[in-house]
């Protein structure tokens, strides 16, 4: 009887540890809104080695989301959620910007990813 109890307790502990590990490995998420020449927020912070998912939406028109340092590029379509996950490998400051011409002021539409060690 004690042996069964011990095995059940061990299995429950392993399962709980697995869940905790999965949660720890899950990417952090940051919501970014694209709207008429701005990203909100326009500065995002991340840690080296920690996955980060940008959850990007547009509330006015089609925009682009490009991060050349991470090889990331996607369209942001109004009414749809676009998810981009990166894992920074070094500290620094990296640009993201709109690469779909969206009108006068388009060239100012950008933001910064600040990656800390």
C-alpha positions in Angstrom: 0.0 0.0 0.0 2.8 2.5 0.9 4.6 1.6 -2.4 1.5 2.5 -4.5 1.1 5.8 -2.5 4.7 6.6 -3.1 4.5 5.9 -6.8 1.4 8.0 -7.2 3.0 10.8 -5.3 6.1 10.6 -7.4 4.0 10.7 -10.6 2.0 13.7 -9.5 5.2 15.5 -8.6 6.7 14.8 -12.0 3.6 16.0 -13.8 3.5 19.2 -11.8 7.1 19.8 -12.4 6.6 19.3 -16.1 3.8 21.8 -16.2 5.9 24.3 -14.3 8.8 23.8 -16.7 6.5 24.2 -19.7 5.2 27.5 -18.3 8.7 28.7 -17.6 9.7 27.9 -21.2 6.7 29.6 -22.7 7.5 32.9 -24.5 6.7 36.1 -22.8 4.1 38.1 -24.9 3.9 41.8 -25.6 0.9 43.3 -27.4 1.8 45.9 -30.0 -0.8 48.0 -31.8 0.0 49.5 -35.2 -1.9 52.6 -36.1 -1.3 55.5 -38.5 2.5 55.8 -38.3 3.0 54.6 -34.8 3.6 51.3 -32.9 2.3 51.3 -29.3 4.4 50.6 -27.3 7.3 51.8 -29.4 9.9 50.5 -27.0 9.9 46.8 -25.9 12.2 45.2 -23.4 13.5 41.6 -23.5 16.2 39.4 -21.9 18.9 37.5 -23.7 17.9 33.8 -24.2 14.2 34.4 -23.3 11.7 33.9 -26.1 9.4 36.9 -26.7 6.3 36.9 -28.8 5.1 40.1 -30.4 1.3 40.0 -30.7 0.7 42.7 -33.3 -2.6 44.1 -34.5 -3.6 46.9 -36.7 -6.6 49.1 -36.1 -6.6 51.1 -39.3 -4.9 49.6 -42.4 -2.4 47.1 -43.5 1.0 47.7 -42.0 4.3 45.7 -42.0 6.4 44.5 -39.1 10.0 44.0 -39.9 13.0 43.2 -37.6 16.0 42.8 -39.9 18.3 41.8 -37.0 16.1 38.8 -36.3 15.1 37.9 -39.9 11.5 38.7 -39.2 9.0 40.2 -41.6 5.2 40.0 -41.7 2.1 41.9 -42.8 -0.3 43.2 -40.1 -3.8 43.0 -41.4 -6.6 44.9 -39.6 -8.9 42.7 -37.6 -6.3 39.9 -37.4 -3.7 39.1 -34.8 -0.2 38.5 -36.0 2.2 36.6 -33.8 6.0 36.8 -34.2 8.3 35.0 -31.8 12.0 35.7 -31.4 14.7 34.7 -29.0 17.4 37.3 -28.5 20.9 35.9 -28.4 22.8 39.0 -27.4 22.1 42.3 -25.6 21.6 45.5 -27.6 19.1 47.8 -29.2 17.3 46.6 -32.3 14.9 48.3 -34.6 11.5 47.2 -35.8 9.5 49.2 -38.3 6.7 49.2 -40.8 7.8 48.2 -44.3 4.4 48.6 -46.1 3.9 52.1 -47.3 0.9 53.3 -45.3 0.8 57.0 -46.1 2.7 60.3 -45.4 4.5 59.7 -42.1 5.2 56.0 -42.9 8.9 56.5 -42.7 8.6 57.5 -39.1 6.7 54.4 -38.1 9.1 52.3 -36.0 10.1 51.1 -32.6 13.0 49.7 -30.6 13.6 46.4 -28.9 16.0 46.7 -25.9 17.6 43.4 -25.0 19.3 43.2 -21.6 21.7 40.5 -20.5 
